Amino acid sequence: MVANKNYITPEGFKVLQEELNHLIKVDRPEIVKVVSWAARNGDRSENGDYIYGKKKLRQLDARIKYLLINIEDANIVYLDPNLERNKVFFGAYVKLFDLMKDSELMIRVVGQQEIGVDKESISYVSPLAKALIGKAVGNEISVTTPEGEHLYQIQTIDYK
């Protein structure tokens, strides 16, 4: 299986860097301080502060490692000034009309590491994003989801 490229928007890259910086400069030193204090309190096998602190430190170190790898492997996608802004590409904000549910949906096509940053973000490898790429305002797209078939019409495309 070929791994997907780690594409990310400049804004998403900044969020990852800020989280990493906060974990290294604020969170980790605080936890190390608690673990060091707890270690000086005697028997570590029954010391809850020490045991919990070490567990939290392992989790934090795993997150730091994850962020370091993703930041190093990131392919930042900058908005091309020559991009056809009337079509959906990576980084686009898209307003869709769900023709089946008679409702609107606002999404942004972003990298996999940016999912969860806000509720509008969808990964460029998601079925909906794949169906949208290259389409223009007014185009209708059909997407199969676990809930069934969805039919959308593109209402607006923006690259804020």
N, C-alpha and C positions, 0 to 999 in steps of 0.2 A: 504494500500500500504506500503510495506516495503522499508524503505529508504536505499539507497546504502551506503556502507561504504565509509568513506572519505579517500581513499587511495591516497597517494601522494609520489612523488619521493623525495629524500633528497634535490635535487636542487630546486624543487618546494617549499618545506617547507622553505628553506632558503629565497627564494624570498618573501614569505608571511611574514616572520619575519622581513625582511628588510623594506618592505612596512609599516608594523605596527610601527616599530621603527621610521621611518621617519615621519609618520603621527603624532605620539605622541610627538616626540621631536622637530620637525621643523614646520610642517604645522599648527598644532593645536595652539601652542603658538603664532604664527604670527596672526592667525585669532582672537584669544582671545584679543590680543593687539589692533587690529583694532576695534573690537566690543566695548571694554572698552573705547577707545578714542571716538568713535562715540556716546556712551551712555552719555558721559559728555557734548556733544554738544547740549543738550536741548531736544526738543520734539521728542521723539522716533517714533511717529506714522508717521511723515513725513521725517524721517532721512534715506535716501537711504543707506548710508554706514552701519548704524545699522541694517536695515531690511535685506539687502543683506548679511551682515556678519553673522547674526543669522541663516539665511537660509543655508549659506555655512557651518557654524558650525554644524548644524543638519545633513547635508549630510556627513560631515567628521566623526561625532560621529557614524552615522549609518555604515559607512565603517569600522571604528575601531571595532565596536561591531561584525560585520560580520567576520573580520579577527580574532578577539579573539576566537570566536566560532569555526571557521575552524581550527585554530592552535591547540586549546585544543582537538578537536575531531579528529585530523589528525592521520592516521595510516601510518607511514612512512614505505615505502617498500624499504628495502636495497637489493642490488644485492647479491643473494646467490652464494657463490663461487662454489657450487656443481650444479648450474643451467645448464641445457642443453642449451648451447649458440647457438646451431644450430636450436632452435625453438623460436617462438615469445611468449614472456611473458610480463608482466607489465614492463615498462621502456625501452623496446626495440626500437631501431631505425631500421626502415624497409624501404628498397627501393623496390618499387613495379613497375611493368610494367602494364599499363592499356592496355589490349589486344583489347579493343573496340576503344580506341582513339589513339593507337599507341604512347603513351607518358609515361614518367616516373613520379613517385610520391614518395616523401620522407616523411615519417611520423614517429612520436614517440608516443607510447602508454603510456599515463600518466593519472593522476587523474583528476577529474572534475574541481578542483580548479586551475589547471594549464593551462586550455584552454585559448588561447589568449596571452599567454606568448610569443609564437612564432607561425608562421603560419604552422609549421610542426606538432604541437601537436594535437592529437585526444584523446578523452576520452575513457577509457577502457570499458565504457558502450555503446559506439557508435556501430552501426551495422558493420562497417568496422573492428573495433578492435575486436569485438566478433568473427567475421569470421576468424581473423588472429591468435588469441590465440591458441597456441599449434601446429601451422603449421610450416613447414620447408622450406628452400630454394628450389625453383622449384615447390612447391605446387601452384595450381591454386585455387582461391576462387571466389565465385560469391556473389555480394552484391546488394541488391535492395535499391535504393535511390529514392528520389522524381523525379530525372531526368530519372529514369529507371534502368534497370539491368546493372551492371558493372562486368566485368570479369578481375581479376588481377592475375599476377604471381609474387610470391615472388622472388626477385633477390638477396637481401642481408639482413642479420640480424646482428646487432651490438649492443653491450652494453657498448659503450665508457666509 
